[in-house]
């Protein structure tokens, strides 16, 4: 099996769709030297398409053949210096166009993680996934589908019952050894440094290039001045810096950069508000689920 050391760590950043937009890969590239020092290497979407997608099979595939396992394991680097292999692709837990099926978000997630467990029984598998408010995620997902597929889902699915709980429970049931780290995409600007450190496995105290670029890009001109002042004065006090940046973001974020138009006919602000309440409850429930870690501004070292 490729001569892998048993302590090789397998990390996957898998979306959700419409969240990252290549930001994590750009951040890992900017901090490539640091990752290398820590024994981490990352791989973009091509390696997923080459080694994993052809072997995941259809929704009924529950067991990998020896040949499929061999092909999947070719994805891992074989150099002794690499201790953590990071794979970036939104499709790891579900292919675009098939993320809402049978009344569930990401219905293939549990099965695919179980197949990965079969292929990599000795390598700890870590899944990293940004949740998103279903109130804005569902209409965006539906509007990305061809008209016939969207109409079929609207006709056969009770959208009000959709949440992230089913997906995560499936992974826990079918692939119990996979460690899951989640965060709300809405919190990403405030916890970006923590997200990068968690995915890459680098020390929490490591300085990151571009750690605050995202939050700065979402602030008004006045907010950017205030944030830069906080970065200059509180650089040695992470907790104080976190508090200041949180309040600056709350008061000076560019609203038009954070809000999205709801393009799905009939989907309105009242529906989004209803989903928002359920979303908050679901995230709290997930945070107490065994094998699941939820990152938030309250536990993120900025």
Secondary structure as GFF3:
##gff-version 3
##sequence-region A 1 302
A	DSSP	beta_strand	9	13	.	.	.	ID=ss1
A	DSSP	alpha_helix	23	30	.	.	.	ID=ss2
A	DSSP	alpha_helix	32	37	.	.	.	ID=ss3
A	DSSP	beta_strand	40	43	.	.	.	ID=ss4
A	DSSP	alpha_helix	45	47	.	.	.	ID=ss5
A	DSSP	pi_helix	48	52	.	.	.	ID=ss6
A	DSSP	alpha_helix	53	56	.	.	.	ID=ss7
A	DSSP	alpha_helix	66	73	.	.	.	ID=ss8
A	DSSP	beta_strand	84	88	.	.	.	ID=ss9
A	DSSP	three_ten_helix	90	93	.	.	.	ID=ss10
A	DSSP	beta_strand	100	101	.	.	.	ID=ss11
A	DSSP	beta_strand	104	105	.	.	.	ID=ss12
A	DSSP	alpha_helix	109	119	.	.	.	ID=ss13
A	DSSP	beta_strand	125	131	.	.	.	ID=ss14
A	DSSP	alpha_helix	134	143	.	.	.	ID=ss15
A	DSSP	alpha_helix	147	156	.	.	.	ID=ss16
A	DSSP	three_ten_helix	159	161	.	.	.	ID=ss17
A	DSSP	alpha_helix	165	174	.	.	.	ID=ss18
A	DSSP	beta_strand	179	184	.	.	.	ID=ss19
A	DSSP	three_ten_helix	185	187	.	.	.	ID=ss20
A	DSSP	alpha_helix	188	200	.	.	.	ID=ss21
A	DSSP	alpha_helix	213	217	.	.	.	ID=ss22
A	DSSP	alpha_helix	221	233	.	.	.	ID=ss23
A	DSSP	alpha_helix	238	252	.	.	.	ID=ss24
A	DSSP	alpha_helix	255	258	.	.	.	ID=ss25
A	DSSP	alpha_helix	269	287	.	.	.	ID=ss26
A	DSSP	beta_strand	292	295	.	.	.	ID=ss27
###
